[in-house]
Amino acid sequence: MSGQVFVMDRREISGAHRVLLGGRVVDVQAVEHGPDGSVAWVRDLDSGRVTREELPDQVDAIV
């Protein structure tokens, strides 16, 4: 993993981000922002598996 890690608000995350989520590095494929939270489709870099995950209020983004 290379790059710097920045803490971002969940509403700033888009399909162009790589983030740390639950101890895993994932690529965000798509994200839906709502008034009560954000849900993202993410691809795990280790397994390649795509899952739907709730984003926390603050997300560690790798840039």
BELWOZI-V12408 format. One record per residue. N is the residue number from 1. SS is DSSP state (@ for helix, = for strand, . for the rest). PHI is phi in degrees with one decimal (* if undefined). PSI is psi in whole degrees, 0 to 359 (NA if undefined). Layout:
# BELWOZI-V12408
n->N ss->SS phi->PHI psi->PSI
n->N ss->SS phi->PHI psi->PSI
This chain:
# BELWOZI-V12408
n->1 ss->. phi->* psi->130
n->2 ss->. phi->-125.5 psi->168
n->3 ss->. phi->105.4 psi->174
n->4 ss->. phi->-100.6 psi->151
n->5 ss->= phi->-104.0 psi->129
n->6 ss->= phi->-123.5 psi->139
n->7 ss->= phi->-82.2 psi->125
n->8 ss->= phi->-125.3 psi->151
n->9 ss->= phi->-68.8 psi->143
n->10 ss->@ phi->-56.2 psi->329
n->11 ss->@ phi->-72.9 psi->347
n->12 ss->@ phi->-88.9 psi->348
n->13 ss->. phi->-77.9 psi->136
n->14 ss->. phi->-133.6 psi->185
n->15 ss->. phi->-69.6 psi->2
n->16 ss->. phi->-104.7 psi->13
n->17 ss->. phi->-109.7 psi->149
n->18 ss->= phi->-110.5 psi->128
n->19 ss->= phi->-134.1 psi->162
n->20 ss->= phi->-94.0 psi->124
n->21 ss->= phi->-140.9 psi->115
n->22 ss->. phi->61.2 psi->35
n->23 ss->. phi->80.4 psi->4
n->24 ss->= phi->-115.2 psi->151
n->25 ss->= phi->-94.0 psi->124
n->26 ss->= phi->-133.7 psi->151
n->27 ss->= phi->-95.9 psi->129
n->28 ss->= phi->-78.3 psi->123
n->29 ss->= phi->-90.8 psi->320
n->30 ss->= phi->-159.4 psi->155
n->31 ss->= phi->-144.7 psi->142
n->32 ss->= phi->-118.2 psi->121
n->33 ss->= phi->-101.6 psi->130
n->34 ss->= phi->-129.1 psi->175
n->35 ss->. phi->-66.4 psi->336
n->36 ss->. phi->-106.0 psi->5
n->37 ss->= phi->153.7 psi->180
n->38 ss->= phi->-129.6 psi->139
n->39 ss->= phi->-122.2 psi->135
n->40 ss->= phi->-127.3 psi->146
n->41 ss->= phi->-92.4 psi->122
n->42 ss->= phi->-126.7 psi->149
n->43 ss->= phi->-112.1 psi->120
n->44 ss->= phi->-69.2 psi->128
n->45 ss->. phi->-70.7 psi->331
n->46 ss->. phi->-76.4 psi->311
n->47 ss->. phi->-96.5 psi->339
n->48 ss->. phi->80.6 psi->357
n->49 ss->. phi->-71.3 psi->138
n->50 ss->= phi->-103.8 psi->129
n->51 ss->= phi->-135.4 psi->163
n->52 ss->= phi->-99.7 psi->124
n->53 ss->= phi->-131.5 psi->144
n->54 ss->= phi->-79.2 psi->137
n->55 ss->= phi->-91.1 psi->138
n->56 ss->. phi->-70.2 psi->169
n->57 ss->. phi->-59.4 psi->323
n->58 ss->= phi->-119.0 psi->132
n->59 ss->= phi->-123.3 psi->137
n->60 ss->= phi->-84.0 psi->111
n->61 ss->= phi->-102.9 psi->140
n->62 ss->= phi->-102.5 psi->123
n->63 ss->. phi->-130.4 psi->NA
